[in-house]
């Protein structure tokens, strides 16, 4: 599976002269983004940007932390079995 297999919606936005973009309706609806909501943008190098509603940031961080803990446990178990 490619990197887009988890995507639910795909849209294109144009950056305006002031650096602004309009988040397409289908993305706003899927992420429950409403006027006045705060949005977090995360850049990954020069290749990707992740857009998260601010109120979903804690949930995302909790999942990331759980994923990290799982990876750490797998690595630890792997290291312990090799000794």
CORRA-V34419 format. One record per residue. N is the residue number from 1. SS is DSSP state (~ for helix, > for strand, _ for the rest). PHI is phi as a letter, one per 30 degrees, with the letter a starting at -180 (999 if undefined). Layout:
N:SS:PHI  N:SS:PHI
This chain:
1:_:999  2:_:d  3:_:d  4:_:c  5:_:d  6:_:d  7:_:d  8:_:c  9:_:b  10:_:b  11:_:b  12:_:b  13:_:b  14:_:c  15:_:d  16:_:d  17:_:d  18:_:c  19:_:i  20:_:c  21:_:b  22:_:c  23:_:d  24:_:e  25:~:e  26:~:d  27:~:d  28:~:e  29:~:d  30:~:d  31:~:c  32:_:h  33:_:c  34:_:b  35:_:e  36:_:j  37:_:d  38:_:d  39:>:b  40:>:c  41:>:c  42:>:c  43:>:c  44:>:c  45:_:h  46:_:c  47:_:c  48:>:a  49:>:b  50:>:c  51:>:c  52:>:b  53:>:d  54:~:e  55:~:d  56:~:c  57:~:d  58:~:d  59:~:d  60:~:d  61:~:d  62:~:d  63:~:d  64:~:d  65:~:d  66:~:d  67:~:d  68:~:d  69:~:d  70:~:d  71:~:d  72:~:d  73:~:d  74:~:d  75:~:d  76:~:d  77:~:d  78:~:d  79:~:d  80:~:d  81:~:d  82:~:d  83:_:d
